């Protein structure tokens, strides 16, 4: 599955696109300007997305990759 396919599935499930999730991560204090803050661990992002959006581990890790800058929409 491509990274973009993960993002598409996340949008279908949550109604939120990558940019919206980056804004929400900023509001939660996990990131700043859509980039993960130092010291924030993958488990924190996974727990948040599982709790608030009922995402599975793989899809939550896709958002973590987005927030770290390792992946971007279209990858």
PDB file with SEQRES, HELIX, SHEET and CRYST1 records, atoms N, CA, C and O in Angstrom:
SEQRES   1 A   75  UNK UNK UNK UNK UNK UNK UNK UNK UNK UNK UNK UNK UNK          
SEQRES   2 A   75  UNK UNK UNK UNK UNK UNK UNK UNK UNK UNK UNK UNK UNK          
SEQRES   3 A   75  UNK UNK UNK UNK UNK UNK UNK UNK UNK UNK UNK UNK UNK          
SEQRES   4 A   75  UNK UNK UNK UNK UNK UNK UNK UNK UNK UNK UNK UNK UNK          
SEQRES   5 A   75  UNK UNK UNK UNK UNK UNK UNK UNK UNK UNK UNK UNK UNK          
SEQRES   6 A   75  UNK UNK UNK UNK UNK UNK UNK UNK UNK UNK                      
HELIX    1 AA1 UNK A    3  UNK A   14  1                                  12    
HELIX    2 AA2 UNK A   18  UNK A   28  1                                  11    
HELIX    3 AA3 UNK A   42  UNK A   53  1                                  12    
HELIX    4 AA4 UNK A   57  UNK A   68  1                                  12    
SHEET    1 AA1 2 UNK A  31  UNK A  32  0                                        
SHEET    2 AA1 2 UNK A  35  UNK A  36 -1                                        
CRYST1    1.000    1.000    1.000  90.00  90.00  90.00 P 1           1          
ATOM      1  N   UNK A   1       0.848  -1.173   0.000  1.00  0.00           N  
ATOM      2  CA  UNK A   1       0.000   0.000   0.000  1.00  0.00           C  
ATOM      3  C   UNK A   1       0.896   1.240   0.000  1.00  0.00           C  
ATOM      4  O   UNK A   1       1.845   1.330   0.779  1.00  0.00           O  
ATOM      5  N   UNK A   2       0.586   2.185  -0.875  1.00  0.00           N  
ATOM      6  CA  UNK A   2       1.368   3.412  -0.930  1.00  0.00           C  
ATOM      7  C   UNK A   2       1.014   4.322   0.251  1.00  0.00           C  
ATOM      8  O   UNK A   2      -0.034   4.184   0.882  1.00  0.00           O  
ATOM      9  N   UNK A   3       1.910   5.234   0.516  1.00  0.00           N  
ATOM     10  CA  UNK A   3       1.664   6.186   1.593  1.00  0.00           C  
ATOM     11  C   UNK A   3       0.390   6.984   1.305  1.00  0.00           C  
ATOM     12  O   UNK A   3      -0.418   7.218   2.204  1.00  0.00           O  
ATOM     13  N   UNK A   4       0.219   7.398   0.054  1.00  0.00           N  
ATOM     14  CA  UNK A   4      -0.977   8.160  -0.299  1.00  0.00           C  
ATOM     15  C   UNK A   4      -2.243   7.343  -0.070  1.00  0.00           C  
ATOM     16  O   UNK A   4      -3.271   7.900   0.316  1.00  0.00           O  
ATOM     17  N   UNK A   5      -2.188   6.042  -0.298  1.00  0.00           N  
ATOM     18  CA  UNK A   5      -3.349   5.188  -0.045  1.00  0.00           C  
ATOM     19  C   UNK A   5      -3.699   5.186   1.446  1.00  0.00           C  
ATOM     20  O   UNK A   5      -4.875   5.187   1.810  1.00  0.00           O  
ATOM     21  N   UNK A   6      -2.676   5.182   2.305  1.00  0.00           N  
ATOM     22  CA  UNK A   6      -2.935   5.294   3.740  1.00  0.00           C  
ATOM     23  C   UNK A   6      -3.655   6.613   4.043  1.00  0.00           C  
ATOM     24  O   UNK A   6      -4.644   6.634   4.776  1.00  0.00           O  
ATOM     25  N   UNK A   7      -3.151   7.706   3.475  1.00  0.00           N  
ATOM     26  CA  UNK A   7      -3.766   9.012   3.727  1.00  0.00           C  
ATOM     27  C   UNK A   7      -5.203   9.059   3.219  1.00  0.00           C  
ATOM     28  O   UNK A   7      -6.076   9.641   3.864  1.00  0.00           O  
ATOM     29  N   UNK A   8      -5.446   8.452   2.071  1.00  0.00           N  
ATOM     30  CA  UNK A   8      -6.808   8.419   1.518  1.00  0.00           C  
ATOM     31  C   UNK A   8      -7.751   7.654   2.443  1.00  0.00           C  
ATOM     32  O   UNK A   8      -8.880   8.086   2.678  1.00  0.00           O  
ATOM     33  N   UNK A   9      -7.293   6.528   2.965  1.00  0.00           N  
ATOM     34  CA  UNK A   9      -8.111   5.737   3.886  1.00  0.00           C  
ATOM     35  C   UNK A   9      -8.369   6.497   5.180  1.00  0.00           C  
ATOM     36  O   UNK A   9      -9.477   6.456   5.716  1.00  0.00           O  
ATOM     37  N   UNK A  10      -7.365   7.183   5.679  1.00  0.00           N  
ATOM     38  CA  UNK A  10      -7.519   7.989   6.899  1.00  0.00           C  
ATOM     39  C   UNK A  10      -8.571   9.076   6.671  1.00  0.00           C  
ATOM     40  O   UNK A  10      -9.415   9.317   7.534  1.00  0.00           O  
ATOM     41  N   UNK A  11      -8.520   9.724   5.519  1.00  0.00           N  
ATOM     42  CA  UNK A  11      -9.505  10.774   5.197  1.00  0.00           C  
ATOM     43  C   UNK A  11     -10.910  10.178   5.141  1.00  0.00           C  
ATOM     44  O   UNK A  11     -11.858  10.781   5.644  1.00  0.00           O  
ATOM     45  N   UNK A  12     -11.050   9.003   4.534  1.00  0.00           N  
ATOM     46  CA  UNK A  12     -12.363   8.357   4.464  1.00  0.00           C  
ATOM     47  C   UNK A  12     -12.887   8.029   5.854  1.00  0.00           C  
ATOM     48  O   UNK A  12     -14.071   8.209   6.140  1.00  0.00           O  
ATOM     49  N   UNK A  13     -12.001   7.549   6.712  1.00  0.00           N  
ATOM     50  CA  UNK A  13     -12.420   7.098   8.040  1.00  0.00           C  
ATOM     51  C   UNK A  13     -12.695   8.267   8.994  1.00  0.00           C  
ATOM     52  O   UNK A  13     -13.646   8.229   9.775  1.00  0.00           O  
ATOM     53  N   UNK A  14     -11.853   9.303   8.923  1.00  0.00           N  
ATOM     54  CA  UNK A  14     -11.937  10.392   9.907  1.00  0.00           C  
ATOM     55  C   UNK A  14     -12.574  11.668   9.368  1.00  0.00           C  
ATOM     56  O   UNK A  14     -13.038  12.510  10.135  1.00  0.00           O  
ATOM     57  N   UNK A  15     -12.592  11.805   8.043  1.00  0.00           N  
ATOM     58  CA  UNK A  15     -13.045  13.054   7.446  1.00  0.00           C  
ATOM     59  C   UNK A  15     -11.971  14.133   7.490  1.00  0.00           C  
ATOM     60  O   UNK A  15     -12.228  15.285   7.141  1.00  0.00           O  
ATOM     61  N   UNK A  16     -10.767  13.761   7.918  1.00  0.00           N  
ATOM     62  CA  UNK A  16      -9.665  14.717   8.056  1.00  0.00           C  
ATOM     63  C   UNK A  16      -8.550  14.380   7.081  1.00  0.00           C  
ATOM     64  O   UNK A  16      -8.122  13.231   6.975  1.00  0.00           O  
ATOM     65  N   UNK A  17      -8.085  15.407   6.365  1.00  0.00           N  
ATOM     66  CA  UNK A  17      -6.942  15.247   5.480  1.00  0.00           C  
ATOM     67  C   UNK A  17      -5.641  15.487   6.227  1.00  0.00           C  
ATOM     68  O   UNK A  17      -5.653  15.835   7.408  1.00  0.00           O  
ATOM     69  N   UNK A  18      -4.516  15.303   5.539  1.00  0.00           N  
ATOM     70  CA  UNK A  18      -3.212  15.456   6.194  1.00  0.00           C  
ATOM     71  C   UNK A  18      -3.012  16.830   6.842  1.00  0.00           C  
ATOM     72  O   UNK A  18      -2.516  16.925   7.964  1.00  0.00           O  
ATOM     73  N   UNK A  19      -3.395  17.877   6.137  1.00  0.00           N  
ATOM     74  CA  UNK A  19      -3.202  19.220   6.673  1.00  0.00           C  
ATOM     75  C   UNK A  19      -4.035  19.444   7.933  1.00  0.00           C  
ATOM     76  O   UNK A  19      -3.577  20.067   8.890  1.00  0.00           O  
ATOM     77  N   UNK A  20      -5.258  18.928   7.917  1.00  0.00           N  
ATOM     78  CA  UNK A  20      -6.128  19.071   9.092  1.00  0.00           C  
ATOM     79  C   UNK A  20      -5.559  18.318  10.293  1.00  0.00           C  
ATOM     80  O   UNK A  20      -5.633  18.803  11.422  1.00  0.00           O  
ATOM     81  N   UNK A  21      -4.997  17.149  10.056  1.00  0.00           N  
ATOM     82  CA  UNK A  21      -4.399  16.379  11.151  1.00  0.00           C  
ATOM     83  C   UNK A  21      -3.142  17.051  11.679  1.00  0.00           C  
ATOM     84  O   UNK A  21      -2.847  16.972  12.872  1.00  0.00           O  
ATOM     85  N   UNK A  22      -2.402  17.709  10.800  1.00  0.00           N  
ATOM     86  CA  UNK A  22      -1.239  18.470  11.253  1.00  0.00           C  
ATOM     87  C   UNK A  22      -1.671  19.626  12.152  1.00  0.00           C  
ATOM     88  O   UNK A  22      -1.029  19.889  13.169  1.00  0.00           O  
ATOM     89  N   UNK A  23      -2.740  20.312  11.793  1.00  0.00           N  
ATOM     90  CA  UNK A  23      -3.267  21.400  12.618  1.00  0.00           C  
ATOM     91  C   UNK A  23      -3.735  20.868  13.968  1.00  0.00           C  
ATOM     92  O   UNK A  23      -3.483  21.488  15.001  1.00  0.00           O  
ATOM     93  N   UNK A  24      -4.410  19.731  13.963  1.00  0.00           N  
ATOM     94  CA  UNK A  24      -4.869  19.129  15.218  1.00  0.00           C  
ATOM     95  C   UNK A  24      -3.687  18.701  16.093  1.00  0.00           C  
ATOM     96  O   UNK A  24      -3.733  18.855  17.313  1.00  0.00           O  
ATOM     97  N   UNK A  25      -2.632  18.166  15.476  1.00  0.00           N  
ATOM     98  CA  UNK A  25      -1.435  17.780  16.233  1.00  0.00           C  
ATOM     99  C   UNK A  25      -0.784  19.015  16.855  1.00  0.00           C  
ATOM    100  O   UNK A  25      -0.290  18.957  17.981  1.00  0.00           O  
ATOM    101  N   UNK A  26      -0.783  20.133  16.123  1.00  0.00           N  
ATOM    102  CA  UNK A  26      -0.282  21.405  16.683  1.00  0.00           C  
ATOM    103  C   UNK A  26      -1.110  21.800  17.898  1.00  0.00           C  
ATOM    104  O   UNK A  26      -0.565  22.169  18.939  1.00  0.00           O  
ATOM    105  N   UNK A  27      -2.436  21.719  17.759  1.00  0.00           N  
ATOM    106  CA  UNK A  27      -3.341  22.117  18.850  1.00  0.00           C  
ATOM    107  C   UNK A  27      -3.159  21.227  20.079  1.00  0.00           C  
ATOM    108  O   UNK A  27      -3.328  21.686  21.209  1.00  0.00           O  
ATOM    109  N   UNK A  28      -2.819  19.968  19.864  1.00  0.00           N  
ATOM    110  CA  UNK A  28      -2.591  19.028  20.971  1.00  0.00           C  
ATOM    111  C   UNK A  28      -1.221  19.228  21.612  1.00  0.00           C  
ATOM    112  O   UNK A  28      -0.942  18.676  22.676  1.00  0.00           O  
ATOM    113  N   UNK A  29      -0.366  20.020  20.961  1.00  0.00           N  
ATOM    114  CA  UNK A  29       0.964  20.271  21.493  1.00  0.00           C  
ATOM    115  C   UNK A  29       2.008  19.259  21.056  1.00  0.00           C  
ATOM    116  O   UNK A  29       3.127  19.270  21.568  1.00  0.00           O  
ATOM    117  N   UNK A  30       1.665  18.383  20.120  1.00  0.00           N  
ATOM    118  CA  UNK A  30       2.604  17.382  19.633  1.00  0.00           C  
ATOM    119  C   UNK A  30       3.556  17.950  18.573  1.00  0.00           C  
ATOM    120  O   UNK A  30       4.673  17.463  18.399  1.00  0.00           O  
ATOM    121  N   UNK A  31       3.099  18.970  17.885  1.00  0.00           N  
ATOM    122  CA  UNK A  31       3.883  19.510  16.780  1.00  0.00           C  
ATOM    123  C   UNK A  31       3.758  21.032  16.745  1.00  0.00           C  
ATOM    124  O   UNK A  31       2.944  21.638  17.441  1.00  0.00           O  
ATOM    125  N   UNK A  32       4.597  21.610  15.908  1.00  0.00           N  
ATOM    126  CA  UNK A  32       4.563  23.053  15.686  1.00  0.00           C  
ATOM    127  C   UNK A  32       4.709  23.268  14.187  1.00  0.00           C  
ATOM    128  O   UNK A  32       5.653  22.769  13.574  1.00  0.00           O  
ATOM    129  N   UNK A  33       3.780  24.005  13.598  1.00  0.00           N  
ATOM    130  CA  UNK A  33       3.742  24.221  12.150  1.00  0.00           C  
ATOM    131  C   UNK A  33       3.741  22.893  11.392  1.00  0.00           C  
ATOM    132  O   UNK A  33       4.345  22.766  10.327  1.00  0.00           O  
ATOM    133  N   UNK A  34       3.038  21.897  11.975  1.00  0.00           N  
ATOM    134  CA  UNK A  34       2.888  20.613  11.311  1.00  0.00           C  
ATOM    135  C   UNK A  34       4.075  19.684  11.406  1.00  0.00           C  
ATOM    136  O   UNK A  34       4.078  18.624  10.782  1.00  0.00           O  
ATOM    137  N   UNK A  35       5.090  20.060  12.180  1.00  0.00           N  
ATOM    138  CA  UNK A  35       6.275  19.219  12.363  1.00  0.00           C  
ATOM    139  C   UNK A  35       6.398  18.803  13.817  1.00  0.00           C  
ATOM    140  O   UNK A  35       6.233  19.616  14.727  1.00  0.00           O  
ATOM    141  N   UNK A  36       6.685  17.544  14.020  1.00  0.00           N  
ATOM    142  CA  UNK A  36       6.772  16.974  15.363  1.00  0.00           C  
ATOM    143  C   UNK A  36       7.781  17.725  16.223  1.00  0.00           C  
ATOM    144  O   UNK A  36       8.883  18.040  15.774  1.00  0.00           O  
ATOM    145  N   UNK A  37       7.394  18.006  17.454  1.00  0.00           N  
ATOM    146  CA  UNK A  37       8.301  18.652  18.394  1.00  0.00           C  
ATOM    147  C   UNK A  37       9.321  17.631  18.902  1.00  0.00           C  
ATOM    148  O   UNK A  37       9.017  16.442  18.998  1.00  0.00           O  
ATOM    149  N   UNK A  38      10.522  18.093  19.225  1.00  0.00           N  
ATOM    150  CA  UNK A  38      11.518  17.172  19.796  1.00  0.00           C  
ATOM    151  C   UNK A  38      10.977  16.523  21.067  1.00  0.00           C  
ATOM    152  O   UNK A  38      10.304  17.167  21.873  1.00  0.00           O  
ATOM    153  N   UNK A  39      11.276  15.266  21.226  1.00  0.00           N  
ATOM    154  CA  UNK A  39      10.868  14.537  22.418  1.00  0.00           C  
ATOM    155  C   UNK A  39       9.512  13.873  22.331  1.00  0.00           C  
ATOM    156  O   UNK A  39       9.170  13.065  23.194  1.00  0.00           O  
ATOM    157  N   UNK A  40       8.728  14.195  21.308  1.00  0.00           N  
ATOM    158  CA  UNK A  40       7.422  13.545  21.140  1.00  0.00           C  
ATOM    159  C   UNK A  40       7.660  12.184  20.493  1.00  0.00           C  
ATOM    160  O   UNK A  40       8.295  12.081  19.444  1.00  0.00           O  
ATOM    161  N   UNK A  41       7.148  11.163  21.126  1.00  0.00           N  
ATOM    162  CA  UNK A  41       7.368   9.782  20.686  1.00  0.00           C  
ATOM    163  C   UNK A  41       6.227   9.282  19.808  1.00  0.00           C  
ATOM    164  O   UNK A  41       5.102   9.775  19.880  1.00  0.00           O  
ATOM    165  N   UNK A  42       6.541   8.304  18.989  1.00  0.00           N  
ATOM    166  CA  UNK A  42       5.543   7.704  18.100  1.00  0.00           C  
ATOM    167  C   UNK A  42       4.351   7.189  18.890  1.00  0.00           C  
ATOM    168  O   UNK A  42       3.208   7.335  18.457  1.00  0.00           O  
ATOM    169  N   UNK A  43       4.608   6.588  20.044  1.00  0.00           N  
ATOM    170  CA  UNK A  43       3.523   6.037  20.858  1.00  0.00           C  
ATOM    171  C   UNK A  43       2.507   7.076  21.282  1.00  0.00           C  
ATOM    172  O   UNK A  43       1.321   6.770  21.402  1.00  0.00           O  
ATOM    173  N   UNK A  44       2.951   8.295  21.508  1.00  0.00           N  
ATOM    174  CA  UNK A  44       2.024   9.363  21.886  1.00  0.00           C  
ATOM    175  C   UNK A  44       1.074   9.688  20.728  1.00  0.00           C  
ATOM    176  O   UNK A  44      -0.123   9.895  20.927  1.00  0.00           O  
ATOM    177  N   UNK A  45       1.626   9.728  19.534  1.00  0.00           N  
ATOM    178  CA  UNK A  45       0.808  10.014  18.347  1.00  0.00           C  
ATOM    179  C   UNK A  45      -0.160   8.862  18.090  1.00  0.00           C  
ATOM    180  O   UNK A  45      -1.337   9.083  17.804  1.00  0.00           O  
ATOM    181  N   UNK A  46       0.337   7.643  18.192  1.00  0.00           N  
ATOM    182  CA  UNK A  46      -0.510   6.464  17.981  1.00  0.00           C  
ATOM    183  C   UNK A  46      -1.647   6.442  19.003  1.00  0.00           C  
ATOM    184  O   UNK A  46      -2.801   6.222  18.636  1.00  0.00           O  
ATOM    185  N   UNK A  47      -1.336   6.666  20.269  1.00  0.00           N  
ATOM    186  CA  UNK A  47      -2.367   6.664  21.309  1.00  0.00           C  
ATOM    187  C   UNK A  47      -3.430   7.724  21.042  1.00  0.00           C  
ATOM    188  O   UNK A  47      -4.623   7.457  21.185  1.00  0.00           O  
ATOM    189  N   UNK A  48      -3.005   8.928  20.655  1.00  0.00           N  
ATOM    190  CA  UNK A  48      -3.933  10.023  20.358  1.00  0.00           C  
ATOM    191  C   UNK A  48      -4.861   9.642  19.202  1.00  0.00           C  
ATOM    192  O   UNK A  48      -6.078   9.794  19.301  1.00  0.00           O  
ATOM    193  N   UNK A  49      -4.282   9.149  18.114  1.00  0.00           N  
ATOM    194  CA  UNK A  49      -5.093   8.849  16.934  1.00  0.00           C  
ATOM    195  C   UNK A  49      -5.994   7.639  17.138  1.00  0.00           C  
ATOM    196  O   UNK A  49      -7.097   7.587  16.594  1.00  0.00           O  
ATOM    197  N   UNK A  50      -5.534   6.672  17.913  1.00  0.00           N  
ATOM    198  CA  UNK A  50      -6.397   5.530  18.246  1.00  0.00           C  
ATOM    199  C   UNK A  50      -7.565   5.993  19.107  1.00  0.00           C  
ATOM    200  O   UNK A  50      -8.706   5.591  18.879  1.00  0.00           O  
ATOM    201  N   UNK A  51      -7.285   6.829  20.086  1.00  0.00           N  
ATOM    202  CA  UNK A  51      -8.308   7.288  21.020  1.00  0.00           C  
ATOM    203  C   UNK A  51      -9.315   8.224  20.364  1.00  0.00           C  
ATOM    204  O   UNK A  51     -10.523   8.031  20.499  1.00  0.00           O  
ATOM    205  N   UNK A  52      -8.831   9.224  19.665  1.00  0.00           N  
ATOM    206  CA  UNK A  52      -9.710  10.254  19.109  1.00  0.00           C  
ATOM    207  C   UNK A  52     -10.363   9.862  17.780  1.00  0.00           C  
ATOM    208  O   UNK A  52     -11.461  10.324  17.471  1.00  0.00           O  
ATOM    209  N   UNK A  53      -9.694   9.016  16.996  1.00  0.00           N  
ATOM    210  CA  UNK A  53     -10.184   8.722  15.649  1.00  0.00           C  
ATOM    211  C   UNK A  53     -10.340   7.234  15.354  1.00  0.00           C  
ATOM    212  O   UNK A  53     -10.734   6.863  14.248  1.00  0.00           O  
ATOM    213  N   UNK A  54     -10.037   6.379  16.327  1.00  0.00           N  
ATOM    214  CA  UNK A  54     -10.157   4.935  16.156  1.00  0.00           C  
ATOM    215  C   UNK A  54      -9.313   4.410  14.988  1.00  0.00           C  
ATOM    216  O   UNK A  54      -9.702   3.461  14.307  1.00  0.00           O  
ATOM    217  N   UNK A  55      -8.152   5.041  14.767  1.00  0.00           N  
ATOM    218  CA  UNK A  55      -7.252   4.565  13.717  1.00  0.00           C  
ATOM    219  C   UNK A  55      -6.446   3.385  14.229  1.00  0.00           C  
ATOM    220  O   UNK A  55      -6.146   3.288  15.419  1.00  0.00           O  
ATOM    221  N   UNK A  56      -6.107   2.503  13.328  1.00  0.00           N  
ATOM    222  CA  UNK A  56      -5.235   1.389  13.671  1.00  0.00           C  
ATOM    223  C   UNK A  56      -3.784   1.844  13.733  1.00  0.00           C  
ATOM    224  O   UNK A  56      -3.457   2.980  13.389  1.00  0.00           O  
ATOM    225  N   UNK A  57      -2.928   0.941  14.175  1.00  0.00           N  
ATOM    226  CA  UNK A  57      -1.526   1.269  14.373  1.00  0.00           C  
ATOM    227  C   UNK A  57      -0.849   1.735  13.078  1.00  0.00           C  
ATOM    228  O   UNK A  57      -0.146   2.745  13.081  1.00  0.00           O  
ATOM    229  N   UNK A  58      -1.053   1.015  11.986  1.00  0.00           N  
ATOM    230  CA  UNK A  58      -0.406   1.368  10.715  1.00  0.00           C  
ATOM    231  C   UNK A  58      -0.813   2.732  10.200  1.00  0.00           C  
ATOM    232  O   UNK A  58       0.027   3.497   9.727  1.00  0.00           O  
ATOM    233  N   UNK A  59      -2.091   3.041  10.287  1.00  0.00           N  
ATOM    234  CA  UNK A  59      -2.561   4.337   9.821  1.00  0.00           C  
ATOM    235  C   UNK A  59      -2.072   5.460  10.741  1.00  0.00           C  
ATOM    236  O   UNK A  59      -1.737   6.548  10.274  1.00  0.00           O  
ATOM    237  N   UNK A  60      -2.034   5.192  12.036  1.00  0.00           N  
ATOM    238  CA  UNK A  60      -1.506   6.193  12.969  1.00  0.00           C  
ATOM    239  C   UNK A  60      -0.022   6.436  12.706  1.00  0.00           C  
ATOM    240  O   UNK A  60       0.444   7.572  12.796  1.00  0.00           O  
ATOM    241  N   UNK A  61       0.716   5.385  12.383  1.00  0.00           N  
ATOM    242  CA  UNK A  61       2.138   5.546  12.076  1.00  0.00           C  
ATOM    243  C   UNK A  61       2.347   6.334  10.779  1.00  0.00           C  
ATOM    244  O   UNK A  61       3.365   7.007  10.618  1.00  0.00           O  
ATOM    245  N   UNK A  62       1.396   6.253   9.866  1.00  0.00           N  
ATOM    246  CA  UNK A  62       1.487   7.062   8.647  1.00  0.00           C  
ATOM    247  C   UNK A  62       1.418   8.549   9.006  1.00  0.00           C  
ATOM    248  O   UNK A  62       2.146   9.361   8.435  1.00  0.00           O  
ATOM    249  N   UNK A  63       0.554   8.900   9.941  1.00  0.00           N  
ATOM    250  CA  UNK A  63       0.472  10.297  10.376  1.00  0.00           C  
ATOM    251  C   UNK A  63       1.734  10.690  11.122  1.00  0.00           C  
ATOM    252  O   UNK A  63       2.203  11.820  10.986  1.00  0.00           O  
ATOM    253  N   UNK A  64       2.288   9.787  11.902  1.00  0.00           N  
ATOM    254  CA  UNK A  64       3.561  10.054  12.567  1.00  0.00           C  
ATOM    255  C   UNK A  64       4.641  10.346  11.518  1.00  0.00           C  
ATOM    256  O   UNK A  64       5.412  11.293  11.677  1.00  0.00           O  
ATOM    257  N   UNK A  65       4.702   9.549  10.454  1.00  0.00           N  
ATOM    258  CA  UNK A  65       5.677   9.768   9.381  1.00  0.00           C  
ATOM    259  C   UNK A  65       5.468  11.126   8.727  1.00  0.00           C  
ATOM    260  O   UNK A  65       6.432  11.803   8.370  1.00  0.00           O  
ATOM    261  N   UNK A  66       4.224  11.519   8.571  1.00  0.00           N  
ATOM    262  CA  UNK A  66       3.908  12.832   8.020  1.00  0.00           C  
ATOM    263  C   UNK A  66       4.424  13.939   8.940  1.00  0.00           C  
ATOM    264  O   UNK A  66       5.032  14.905   8.480  1.00  0.00           O  
ATOM    265  N   UNK A  67       4.178  13.789  10.226  1.00  0.00           N  
ATOM    266  CA  UNK A  67       4.587  14.810  11.195  1.00  0.00           C  
ATOM    267  C   UNK A  67       6.104  14.898  11.340  1.00  0.00           C  
ATOM    268  O   UNK A  67       6.633  15.968  11.640  1.00  0.00           O  
ATOM    269  N   UNK A  68       6.807  13.788  11.131  1.00  0.00           N  
ATOM    270  CA  UNK A  68       8.270  13.817  11.218  1.00  0.00           C  
ATOM    271  C   UNK A  68       8.900  14.381   9.962  1.00  0.00           C  
ATOM    272  O   UNK A  68      10.072  14.760   9.964  1.00  0.00           O  
ATOM    273  N   UNK A  69       8.126  14.438   8.888  1.00  0.00           N  
ATOM    274  CA  UNK A  69       8.653  14.920   7.612  1.00  0.00           C  
ATOM    275  C   UNK A  69       9.297  13.821   6.781  1.00  0.00           C  
ATOM    276  O   UNK A  69       9.860  14.092   5.721  1.00  0.00           O  
ATOM    277  N   UNK A  70       9.218  12.582   7.256  1.00  0.00           N  
ATOM    278  CA  UNK A  70       9.794  11.467   6.498  1.00  0.00           C  
ATOM    279  C   UNK A  70       8.971  11.143   5.251  1.00  0.00           C  
ATOM    280  O   UNK A  70       9.494  10.625   4.264  1.00  0.00           O  
ATOM    281  N   UNK A  71       7.697  11.452   5.311  1.00  0.00           N  
ATOM    282  CA  UNK A  71       6.793  11.226   4.181  1.00  0.00           C  
ATOM    283  C   UNK A  71       5.963  12.490   3.968  1.00  0.00           C  
ATOM    284  O   UNK A  71       5.799  13.313   4.868  1.00  0.00           O  
ATOM    285  N   UNK A  72       5.445  12.612   2.747  1.00  0.00           N  
ATOM    286  CA  UNK A  72       4.572  13.733   2.430  1.00  0.00           C  
ATOM    287  C   UNK A  72       3.424  13.234   1.552  1.00  0.00           C  
ATOM    288  O   UNK A  72       3.540  12.190   0.910  1.00  0.00           O  
ATOM    289  N   UNK A  73       2.321  13.979   1.526  1.00  0.00           N  
ATOM    290  CA  UNK A  73       1.218  13.553   0.650  1.00  0.00           C  
ATOM    291  C   UNK A  73       1.724  13.337  -0.771  1.00  0.00           C  
ATOM    292  O   UNK A  73       2.529  14.118  -1.279  1.00  0.00           O  
ATOM    293  N   UNK A  74       1.255  12.288  -1.397  1.00  0.00           N  
ATOM    294  CA  UNK A  74       1.658  11.954  -2.743  1.00  0.00           C  
ATOM    295  C   UNK A  74       2.718  10.876  -2.806  1.00  0.00           C  
ATOM    296  O   UNK A  74       2.943  10.294  -3.868  1.00  0.00           O  
ATOM    297  N   UNK A  75       3.386  10.592  -1.669  1.00  0.00           N  
ATOM    298  CA  UNK A  75       4.411   9.537  -1.638  1.00  0.00           C  
ATOM    299  C   UNK A  75       3.781   8.169  -1.774  1.00  0.00           C  
ATOM    300  O   UNK A  75       4.487   7.161  -1.769  1.00  0.00           O  
TER     301      UNK A  75                                                      
END                                                                             
